[in-house]
């Protein structure tokens, strides 16, 4: 099947950041890029309402990307209708769908828009949500790795494969983060004074679980350097923290709803997030 990278754009700065990320990823994957704008009104209706409006999207974004990346095959697509269903209609031919974490609508302080959340929850292809350029360009960050949020007891194969493949394409490390908690009885009985030998034993068990979960993928992707990280945090806290120093963070999705950790991550991420359906 003919594959491409698809990016949805509007007139927001976040969608321009998403388009730039998608262009670089399309070049990395050797795929064409489709720049898609969905409007509730047809082009003729827009002209009637706003005759002096700037050039209609996605034309200006396509021109900008073509000038910036002359080797990129880029195509503009304009659709009329509801945004999420329109994007999902194109998804079967997509390697991945890229969106900003929010678009031009909403209100000040909104971290994640309804379109981005809706696509991440139901799209059957990987969806990458990119925060604004300011968020991604924060001082002190070292985005030199792809991070995978993994439950070593029940790993999501599709997300793990996506993360290893992304790390190999970018020639960066894979940072595999597995969050764990103290056994429930111990957490209640001794919340402040868990014996060090017990904690060390439990942590060793978690590290072994993670190593076992990653072993088949390290054999499939032998060139990928893997950093295993077992952290005593909630999964949500572990992922949000890890996003501060990643080039991309990958989370799996089961069914048509994001789990608690993935939901927190897409709202508070500091780097692009790939939500990969199982």
N, C-alpha and C positions, 0 to 999 in steps of 0.2 A: 504494500500500500504506500502511496505517495505521502511522505512525512514532511512536516515543517514545524518551525517554532511559531506560535501564535502569541501576539501581545495585544491586549486591549488597551485603548488609549482614549482619554478625554482631554480637556484643556488644563488639567492640574499638573503641578510640578512633579507629583509622585508618578503619574503615568509616563512622563518624559523620562524619569529615572528608570522606570520599568522597561521602557522601550530601548533605552541604552543598554541595560543589562541583557535584554533578550537578543539584541543585535550581536553582542559579544558572544553570547552562548550559541547562537545560530552559526557564527563563524567557527567556533570551537568544535561544533558537531558536524560542520560541513552541510548544513541544511539551509533552505530558503526561509525567509522571515515574512510572515503575514502580519501587517499592522491593521488592526480591526477597530473601527469605531461604530458603535451602535447608538442610534438616535431614535427617540420616540416619534420624530417627525421625518417625513421624506425631504429630500433636497429642495423640491419646489415649495413645500410648505415652509421650510426655513427661510428661503429667499423672500417669500411673501411677508413673513413676520419680521425678519431682520435683514432688510436689503443691503445694509452697509456692514454686515458682519464680516470678520476676517475670513480668509479662505477656509472652506469646510474641511473638517478632519475626514480622513487621516492624511490628506495630501501634504500639509506642511511637515508632519512628522516623517513621512516617507522621504521627502526631499532632504530633510536634515540628516537622516540616517544614511541615505545613499551618498551624500557628500562626505560624511564623516568616515564611512566604510565603503569605499568604491568597489571592493571585491565581494561585497554582500549582495545576494539576490534578494530584493525586497519588493513586496507587493502590498498595495493598499486595498482594503476591503471595507466597504461601507454598507451597513445593514440597518434596516428599520424594524423596530419592535422592542420587546423587553430585553434587557441587557443579558441577564444570565441565560435564559433559554437560547438566545441568539448565539452566544459564545459556545454553549454546550453543543449546539448544532454543528459547529466547526470542529469540535474537539476530537472526533474519531480519526481525523487525518493529522492530528498534532502529535509531535513527540512530547511537547509539554506546552502548557498554557501559562502565560506570564501576566500578572496584574500588579498594579500598585496596591499597597495595603488599604488605601482608600482613594476615592476619586475627588471630583470637584464638588460633590454635594456634601451633605452632612453639616456638622457644626464644629466650632473651634474646640479642640481637645479630643475629638473623635479619633481613635487609633486605628480602627478597622471598619471599612465600609461594608454595607450589606451585599454589594455585588461580589466583593472579594471573599467574604465569608461564605456566601451561597455557592460560589464556584468551588471553593476548597472543600465544601462538605459533600458535594454530589458529583463532581466531574470524575469520569472514569479514566482520565489521564492525569499524570502528575501536574500539580498547579504550583507555580512559584509566585510567592507574594513578596514584593520588594518594598521596604520602607523608603522614606524620602532620602535624597542624596545627602542631606545634612546628617541624618541618623546614621547612614552607612559610613560617612566620612569622619566619624568622631575621633577626637584626639586620643592617642595612646593605644589604639587598637592595632592588632597584628593579624589581619585576615589572611593567614597562610595555611589554612586547613579547611577541609569539609568536615562538619560535625554531624554525627548520626546519633539521634536519641533512640536507644534500643532497650527493650525489656528482655534481659537475657533469659528469663524464664519462658517467655512467649514471643520470640523475635518475629518481626514482620519481614518476610523474605523480600517482598517487592521494594520496600524502603531501603533495606540493607543493600540490595543489588544496585539500586539507583545511587546510593551514597558512594559505594566503592567505584562505580563507573564514573561518577562525577569527579572523585578524587584522582582517578587515573587520567582522565581527560585534562584536568587542570595541573597535573603533576604536583600535587600537594599531599600532605598527610591526611589520613582519615582519623578523626578523633571520635572514638566510640564512647558515648557516655551512658552508663547504666546507673540509675538511682536505686538506692535500697534504704530500708528502714530497719530499725531494731525489731526483733521479734516482739509481737504485741504484748505478751505478758511482761517481758522485761521493761518495755517502754513505760508501762503503767507502774510497775513495782519500783524501778530504779531509774527514774528519768534523768537524774543528775549524776549518778555514780555507778555506771556500768563498769564492771571489772575489765581492765585493759585486755587481759588474756581472752575473755569472752568476745569482746568486740573484735579483736584481731582474728580470732577463729572464724567469726561470722563474715568478716570482710574477706578473708581468704576464700571462703566458700563462694562468695559473690564474684570474686575475681576469676575463680575457676569456671563458674557458670558463663561469664562473659567470654572467656577464652574459648570455651567449647562452642558457644553460639557463633563466634566469628571464624572459627577454623575453616569451615567449608568455603567461605568467601575469600579468605586469605589464600587458599589454594587456587581459587578461580582467578584472583587478581594478585599474582605474586609480586608485581612491581609496586603495589601500594604499601606505603609505610603506615603502620597502624599504631596509634596511641590509645591504649585501653585505659579507661578512667571510671573507677567505681566510686561513687560519691554518696555520702550520707545526707541526702536532701530529698525533698519530694521531687517527683519527676518534673513537675512544672517549674519549680525553682531551679533545678539542675539545667533544664533546657534554656531558660531565659538567661541564666548566668553564662552558659556556654556560647550563646549567640553574640556576646560582646567581643569575641576574638575569633570568629569564624568567617570564612568567605561565603559559606552557604551552610545552612543547618537543615537536616532532613528528618522528617517525622512521618510515621506511618498513619494510615487511617483505616479503621475497620467499619464497614457499613456506610451509612450516609450521614454520620454525625462525627464531629471531632471529639476525641476523648478530652478529659480535663486538661492534661498536660499540653496537648497540641493546641487546644483552644487558648490557653494562657500564652503559649508561645507566639501564635500569630497576632495576638493583641500587643505583646510587649517586646517583640524581637528587635534586636539591634543589627541584624543582617538579613539578607534574603532567606526565606523559608520555603523549602519544597515539601508539599504535602502529597504523599504518595499513597494512592488507594491500594488496598490489599486484594 
